[in-house]
Amino acid sequence: MDFQLDDEQTAIADLSGRILTEQVTPDRLRELEADAEWFDRSTWTELAKADLLGICLPESVGGGGYGLFEATLVCEQIGRTVAPVPYFATIVLGALAIAEHGSNDLQAELLPAVASGDLVLTAALTEGLGGLPPAQPSTTATADGDGWRLTGEKTFVPAAHLAGRILVPAATGDGESTVFVVNPSDESVVIEVESSTNLEPLATVRLDGVAVDAGAVLGAVGEGARITGWIADRAIAALCATQAGVCEGALRLTAGYVSEREQFGTKIATFQAVAQRVADAYIDTEAVRLTARQAAWRLGEGLDAAESLAIAKTWAADGADRVVHAAQHLHGGIGLDVDYPVHRYFRWARHVGLALGGSSTHLRRLGDLIAAG
């Protein structure tokens, strides 16, 4: 692959980075962290005005016609600024799947509202502590006339408290599943929210016989495993890209600090141990970015990306962990002060590194792929 971004991709990264840097300041983050909603609506509106929410959606619904790789460039900037916006949930988990697998009616109903910033989407993929979506969900869908009734429980669902629609995989037969588009405002849907490591609200979504019609099926009945895997792959690529941004943000903050901090009348950046620690963090950051972009590119090109995703997620967990630990360590005591911004990168790195499986999960996955190949 060519590791250089083309002019349009560079413009997407620069524009999203500029908006997020201007909008998501440390003072603004402190305000948002005190709000249980954890949603920077003004920044979300600015992203919509700049067409960045719809840039990866089909032109037929008012989008820009770009793909997953361009979406991950926005994710990278969100990680760099640790911006509390539901881009991952709305675009990667929800809108891209509807654009790829949804009916024309479903696309026309939902995607223009996503592009305008008026609709938040998400997907409820997991049901326990395993990280990756189960091969066969325990949530069930029972035929009810021309529609279905869904019953079950999903966990760790991002942006569920904001979402106007939730994608829900459910078993529709022996060894068969289907993905449904559920309206969470239905009285049969209960959402219980708890905070993740980075203070992001993650929800347990309980479905008690919620009714959906035949038009709420994503793809076709019985295609749930394929579609859920499709979503999960792109979600992992987006998480890795976000982690690359988190590492970059932590590294930039640390480089600035050690360049100014003095001990014994000397900038600590000139100390050999400090310089080596920063250099190691830089190498880890670039490895996280490189592996993330390779995985996203392979997916976007329709190539087999299973090994690339496992490698990228391992780096996004272990490599990023080393970066944020170095950032905290090199900041000394101020790194523990929550009025100083470096702690946010540590929290985000832990959250992103564990989402959809940590390094152990994906190393096992990589080992299985190598053994089978």
Backbone torsions as a table, in degrees:
resi	resn	phi	psi	omega
1	MET	NA	154.5	174.1
2	ASP	-86.2	119.4	-174.7
3	PHE	-82.1	-4.4	178.8
4	GLN	-88.1	137.8	175.0
5	LEU	-75.7	144.1	174.4
6	ASP	-79.2	177.6	-173.8
7	ASP	-61.3	-40.3	-178.6
8	GLU	-69.3	-40.8	178.0
9	GLN	-65.3	-39.8	176.9
10	THR	-62.0	-40.0	179.4
11	ALA	-65.0	-39.3	178.2
12	ILE	-63.9	-46.3	179.8
13	ALA	-64.1	-43.1	-178.4
14	ASP	-66.4	-43.0	-178.3
15	LEU	-65.7	-48.0	179.4
16	SER	-63.9	-38.9	178.6
17	GLY	-64.0	-41.2	-179.7
18	ARG	-65.6	-45.1	179.7
19	ILE	-62.1	-46.3	-176.8
20	LEU	-68.1	-38.8	178.7
21	THR	-64.6	-40.8	-179.5
22	GLU	-70.8	-36.2	-173.3
23	GLN	-87.2	-41.6	-169.9
24	VAL	-98.5	77.7	179.3
25	THR	-87.6	163.1	176.4
26	PRO	-56.0	-38.1	178.5
27	ASP	-65.6	-41.0	178.7
28	ARG	-65.0	-38.9	178.5
29	LEU	-63.5	-39.0	178.0
30	ARG	-61.0	-39.5	177.7
31	GLU	-64.3	-44.9	-176.5
32	LEU	-68.4	-34.3	179.9
33	GLU	-68.5	-20.8	177.2
34	ALA	-85.0	-6.9	-178.9
35	ASP	-103.4	125.1	-177.0
36	ALA	-63.2	-20.6	-179.4
37	GLU	-69.9	-31.5	177.9
38	TRP	51.3	57.5	-176.1
39	PHE	-149.3	116.0	177.8
40	ASP	-86.3	87.8	-175.1
41	ARG	-64.8	-36.9	-178.7
42	SER	-65.8	-40.1	177.2
43	THR	-68.1	-39.2	176.3
44	TRP	-57.9	-41.6	178.6
45	THR	-64.7	-40.7	179.0
46	GLU	-65.9	-39.0	176.8
47	LEU	-63.3	-38.3	178.1
48	ALA	-66.9	-42.7	179.5
49	LYS	-61.6	-32.9	179.5
50	ALA	-84.7	6.4	179.6
51	ASP	65.0	20.7	-179.4
52	LEU	-81.6	-19.7	176.4
53	LEU	-77.7	-30.0	-178.4
54	GLY	-103.1	3.1	-171.1
55	ILE	-63.3	-27.1	-178.6
56	CYS	-101.7	9.7	179.4
57	LEU	-98.0	161.5	-177.3
58	PRO	-61.7	147.2	177.8
59	GLU	-63.3	-25.0	-178.8
60	SER	-64.7	-21.0	178.9
61	VAL	-113.0	19.6	178.0
62	GLY	90.2	12.3	180.0
63	GLY	-89.4	-178.4	-177.1
64	GLY	-93.3	-10.9	176.5
65	GLY	80.7	9.5	176.9
66	TYR	-84.4	-173.7	-173.3
67	GLY	-128.3	-159.5	-175.6
68	LEU	-60.2	-43.4	-175.9
69	PHE	-57.5	-42.8	179.5
70	GLU	-67.0	-34.2	176.2
71	ALA	-63.8	-37.6	-179.7
72	THR	-70.3	-24.5	174.7
73	LEU	-65.9	-37.6	175.2
74	VAL	-67.7	-41.7	177.7
75	CYS	-58.1	-38.8	179.6
76	GLU	-60.7	-42.0	179.9
77	GLN	-71.1	-32.6	175.4
78	ILE	-64.2	-41.7	176.5
79	GLY	-64.9	-39.4	-179.0
80	ARG	-62.8	-33.7	-179.1
81	THR	-102.5	3.7	-175.0
82	VAL	40.2	53.2	-174.0
83	ALA	-84.2	126.1	179.7
84	PRO	-81.4	74.7	176.7
85	VAL	-128.6	144.6	-174.3
86	PRO	-85.7	45.4	-178.9
87	TYR	-67.3	-45.9	179.8
88	PHE	-57.5	-49.1	-178.1
89	ALA	-66.3	-46.9	-172.8
90	THR	-73.1	-50.7	-173.7
91	ILE	-84.1	-52.4	-172.3
92	VAL	-76.4	-49.0	-178.4
93	LEU	-76.1	-35.0	-171.5
94	GLY	-105.4	-64.3	-168.6
95	ALA	-67.2	-41.9	179.9
96	LEU	-62.1	-37.7	179.3
97	ALA	-67.6	-40.6	178.9
98	ILE	-67.4	-39.4	178.5
99	ALA	-63.1	-35.4	-177.3
100	GLU	-84.6	-39.4	-170.0
101	HIS	-117.4	-12.5	-176.0
102	GLY	-78.4	155.9	176.0
103	SER	-68.1	164.2	177.4
104	ASN	-59.1	-39.0	179.4
105	ASP	-64.7	-42.4	-179.7
106	LEU	-65.7	-41.2	177.5
107	GLN	-63.1	-45.5	-178.1
108	ALA	-66.3	-31.0	-178.9
109	GLU	-74.5	-39.0	-168.5
110	LEU	-108.1	-39.6	-168.8
111	LEU	-69.3	-36.7	175.2
112	PRO	-60.3	-36.0	178.1
113	ALA	-69.5	-30.5	174.2
114	VAL	-66.4	-48.0	-178.1
115	ALA	-60.7	-34.1	-179.4
116	SER	-82.0	-7.4	-179.5
117	GLY	86.4	7.2	-176.0
118	ASP	-89.6	-12.3	-176.7
119	LEU	-132.3	128.2	173.5
120	VAL	-101.4	136.0	177.8
121	LEU	-119.1	165.3	169.8
122	THR	-159.9	176.0	176.1
123	ALA	-134.0	137.8	179.5
124	ALA	-101.5	88.3	-171.4
125	LEU	-92.1	-34.4	-170.1
126	THR	-103.8	158.5	-177.3
127	GLU	-132.2	7.6	-179.1
128	GLY	-170.9	-152.9	-173.8
129	LEU	-94.2	3.9	-175.4
130	GLY	-72.6	-17.7	-179.7
131	GLY	91.9	-71.8	-178.7
132	LEU	-73.2	152.5	176.8
133	PRO	-59.7	142.1	179.6
134	PRO	-67.6	149.6	178.7
135	ALA	-60.8	-36.2	177.3
136	GLN	-132.3	111.4	-177.6
137	PRO	-66.2	147.3	174.9
138	SER	-81.1	-20.6	172.3
139	THR	-62.9	135.8	-175.4
140	THR	-118.2	152.8	173.8
141	ALA	-125.4	122.5	-178.5
142	THR	-109.8	131.4	179.1
143	ALA	-59.5	136.3	-179.3
144	ASP	-141.7	91.0	-175.5
145	GLY	66.8	-125.8	178.1
146	ASP	-87.1	-3.1	-177.1
147	GLY	-122.8	-152.7	-175.6
148	TRP	-143.0	158.4	171.1
149	ARG	-124.8	126.9	-174.6
150	LEU	-104.9	135.7	179.1
151	THR	-138.0	131.3	178.0
152	GLY	155.5	-169.9	-175.7
153	GLU	-138.8	131.9	176.3
154	LYS	-117.3	147.8	-176.2
155	THR	-123.5	161.2	176.0
156	PHE	53.8	46.3	-178.1
157	VAL	-90.6	116.6	-179.3
158	PRO	-76.1	143.8	174.1
159	ALA	60.1	19.4	179.9
160	ALA	-64.0	-31.2	-179.1
161	HIS	-72.3	-13.1	179.5
162	LEU	-107.4	-16.3	-166.6
163	ALA	-74.3	141.6	171.5
164	GLY	-91.2	-20.2	175.0
165	ARG	-146.0	147.2	177.9
166	ILE	-128.3	129.8	174.8
167	LEU	-83.0	125.9	-173.4
168	VAL	-128.8	112.5	171.5
169	PRO	-75.7	137.0	179.6
170	ALA	-146.1	148.2	178.5
171	ALA	-70.7	131.1	178.9
172	THR	-121.0	14.7	178.5
173	GLY	168.1	-179.5	-178.9
174	ASP	-68.0	110.1	-179.0
175	GLY	71.5	17.7	-176.1
176	GLU	-129.9	141.4	178.2
177	SER	-138.5	165.5	-178.2
178	THR	-143.4	147.9	176.9
179	VAL	-100.7	129.0	-178.8
180	PHE	-116.2	151.5	175.1
181	VAL	-101.6	112.7	-171.9
182	VAL	-108.9	138.5	174.2
183	ASN	-88.3	113.2	-175.4
184	PRO	-72.0	-8.1	177.0
185	SER	-79.0	-7.7	176.3
186	ASP	-60.9	139.0	-176.9
187	GLU	-65.6	-15.2	178.4
188	SER	-87.1	2.8	177.9
189	VAL	-109.0	125.6	177.7
190	VAL	-116.6	129.3	-179.1
191	ILE	-117.7	120.8	176.6
192	GLU	-115.1	123.4	-171.6
193	VAL	-107.0	135.9	170.6
194	GLU	-131.5	162.5	-177.1
195	SER	-93.5	138.8	175.2
196	SER	-83.5	-176.7	-179.0
197	THR	-56.5	-37.7	-178.3
198	ASN	-93.5	15.6	179.5
199	LEU	76.3	2.9	177.1
200	GLU	-68.8	132.2	176.9
201	PRO	-69.3	124.1	172.6
202	LEU	-118.4	138.2	-169.9
203	ALA	-114.5	149.2	161.7
204	THR	-94.5	124.3	-177.6
205	VAL	-110.9	117.9	179.6
206	ARG	-106.9	130.4	-179.1
207	LEU	-113.7	121.4	-177.1
208	ASP	-118.0	74.4	179.7
209	GLY	70.5	33.6	-179.2
210	VAL	-67.1	134.1	-176.1
211	ALA	-90.6	133.0	173.2
212	VAL	-132.0	149.6	-179.8
213	ASP	-91.9	175.7	-175.7
214	ALA	-63.2	-26.8	179.1
215	GLY	-72.0	-9.8	-179.5
216	ALA	-88.7	2.5	178.1
217	VAL	-79.5	129.8	176.2
218	LEU	-91.2	121.9	-173.4
219	GLY	74.9	-128.8	179.4
220	ALA	-127.7	159.4	176.3
221	VAL	-59.8	131.6	179.8
222	GLY	94.8	-6.7	-179.5
223	GLU	-94.6	13.2	-172.4
224	GLY	-60.1	-42.8	-178.0
225	ALA	-62.1	-43.4	-179.9
226	ARG	-65.0	-45.4	-177.4
227	ILE	-70.1	-40.5	177.9
228	THR	-62.1	-41.3	176.9
229	GLY	-64.1	-38.7	178.0
230	TRP	-61.2	-46.0	179.1
231	ILE	-64.9	-45.6	-176.8
232	ALA	-61.6	-40.6	178.6
233	ASP	-59.8	-46.2	-179.0
234	ARG	-70.7	-32.1	176.0
235	ALA	-65.1	-42.0	178.8
236	ILE	-63.5	-43.6	178.5
237	ALA	-60.7	-41.5	179.9
238	ALA	-68.4	-37.9	176.9
239	LEU	-63.8	-40.9	179.2
240	CYS	-64.7	-39.7	176.9
241	ALA	-64.9	-41.7	176.4
242	THR	-58.9	-41.7	-179.7
243	GLN	-65.3	-34.8	175.6
244	ALA	-60.5	-40.4	177.2
245	GLY	-67.5	-39.2	176.8
246	VAL	-59.5	-46.1	179.4
247	CYS	-62.2	-42.9	179.7
248	GLU	-62.5	-43.9	179.5
249	GLY	-61.7	-44.5	179.1
250	ALA	-64.1	-40.6	-177.8
251	LEU	-68.3	-42.0	178.6
252	ARG	-62.0	-43.8	179.6
253	LEU	-62.4	-41.4	-179.3
254	THR	-68.8	-43.1	179.3
255	ALA	-60.8	-40.4	177.4
256	GLY	-64.4	-39.7	-177.6
257	TYR	-68.1	-49.5	-176.4
258	VAL	-69.9	-20.1	177.1
259	SER	-75.3	-20.2	-178.5
260	GLU	-106.9	-30.4	-175.5
261	ARG	-71.1	133.6	-179.4
262	GLU	-116.4	143.2	167.5
263	GLN	-134.8	134.8	-178.9
264	PHE	56.3	33.1	177.0
265	GLY	75.9	14.2	-176.6
266	THR	-130.9	139.4	175.1
267	LYS	-60.7	130.2	-175.2
268	ILE	-69.7	-16.3	176.5
269	ALA	-63.3	-20.8	179.7
270	THR	-84.4	-9.4	177.7
271	PHE	-71.8	135.9	-174.5
272	GLN	-59.6	-43.8	-178.0
273	ALA	-64.1	-39.4	179.1
274	VAL	-66.7	-46.3	-179.3
275	ALA	-60.6	-40.0	178.6
276	GLN	-67.1	-38.6	179.8
277	ARG	-65.3	-42.1	178.6
278	VAL	-66.4	-40.0	179.3
279	ALA	-62.6	-42.5	177.7
280	ASP	-62.0	-40.5	179.0
281	ALA	-65.2	-36.3	177.2
282	TYR	-64.2	-44.4	179.2
283	ILE	-61.7	-44.0	177.6
284	ASP	-61.9	-41.8	-179.9
285	THR	-61.1	-45.5	-179.9
286	GLU	-68.0	-31.9	176.3
287	ALA	-67.8	-40.6	176.1
288	VAL	-61.5	-44.7	-178.9
289	ARG	-65.5	-46.2	-177.7
290	LEU	-62.0	-48.3	-178.0
291	THR	-68.1	-34.3	177.4
292	ALA	-65.6	-44.8	-178.8
293	ARG	-68.6	-35.7	177.6
294	GLN	-63.0	-44.0	180.0
295	ALA	-63.5	-45.0	-179.7
296	ALA	-64.8	-40.4	179.8
297	TRP	-64.0	-44.8	-179.6
298	ARG	-62.2	-41.5	176.8
299	LEU	-62.8	-45.7	-178.8
300	GLY	-63.2	-29.1	179.7
301	GLU	-88.7	0.5	179.8
302	GLY	76.1	19.6	179.8
303	LEU	-92.4	160.0	175.7
304	ASP	-63.7	125.0	-174.8
305	ALA	-124.6	11.4	-173.6
306	ALA	-59.2	-48.9	-179.8
307	GLU	-67.6	-40.5	-179.7
308	SER	-62.2	-39.2	178.8
309	LEU	-65.8	-42.9	179.7
310	ALA	-64.3	-40.8	178.4
311	ILE	-65.5	-45.2	-178.7
312	ALA	-62.5	-42.1	-178.3
313	LYS	-69.4	-32.4	176.1
314	THR	-65.0	-44.7	176.0
315	TRP	-64.7	-38.7	-178.9
316	ALA	-66.1	-23.1	177.1
317	ALA	-90.9	-58.2	-173.8
318	ASP	-78.4	-45.6	-179.7
319	GLY	-62.8	-44.2	179.7
320	ALA	-66.0	-34.6	178.1
321	ASP	-60.8	-41.0	177.5
322	ARG	-66.0	-38.5	-178.9
323	VAL	-63.3	-49.8	-175.5
324	VAL	-73.5	-28.2	173.2
325	HIS	-66.2	-41.3	176.6
326	ALA	-62.7	-41.6	179.4
327	ALA	-60.8	-46.4	178.2
328	GLN	-62.2	-45.7	-176.4
329	HIS	-63.0	-45.9	-175.7
330	LEU	-71.8	-18.6	174.9
331	HIS	-81.3	-12.2	-179.3
332	GLY	63.5	-142.4	-175.9
333	GLY	-62.6	-32.3	-178.1
334	ILE	-67.1	-20.8	178.2
335	GLY	-66.5	-17.3	179.3
336	LEU	-93.7	-3.9	-177.7
337	ASP	-86.3	117.9	-177.2
338	VAL	-72.4	-7.1	172.1
339	ASP	-81.0	-10.4	177.5
340	TYR	-102.4	140.6	-166.6
341	PRO	-74.5	-11.0	-171.3
342	VAL	-65.4	-26.7	-177.7
343	HIS	-63.7	-26.3	-179.2
344	ARG	-65.1	-36.9	-179.6
345	TYR	-68.2	-36.7	176.3
346	PHE	-62.4	-46.1	-179.4
347	ARG	-63.1	-45.3	-179.0
348	TRP	-64.0	-41.3	-178.9
349	ALA	-61.8	-39.6	178.5
350	ARG	-66.4	-43.4	-179.5
351	HIS	-62.9	-51.6	-176.7
352	VAL	-66.5	-37.4	-178.7
353	GLY	-64.0	-28.6	-178.1
354	LEU	-96.7	-18.0	-178.8
355	ALA	-63.4	132.9	-178.3
356	LEU	55.7	36.2	173.4
357	GLY	100.1	131.4	176.8
358	GLY	-84.7	-166.2	-174.7
359	SER	-63.3	-38.3	-179.1
360	SER	-62.2	-42.7	178.8
361	THR	-58.1	-45.5	-173.8
362	HIS	-83.3	-24.8	171.3
363	LEU	-66.8	-40.5	175.2
364	ARG	-62.9	-41.2	178.4
365	ARG	-61.9	-43.4	179.2
366	LEU	-64.7	-41.5	177.7
367	GLY	-60.7	-41.9	177.6
368	ASP	-63.0	-40.5	179.8
369	LEU	-65.4	-41.8	179.2
370	ILE	-65.6	-42.6	-180.0
371	ALA	-64.2	-37.6	-178.1
372	ALA	-76.9	-21.4	-175.8
373	GLY	-88.0	NA	NA
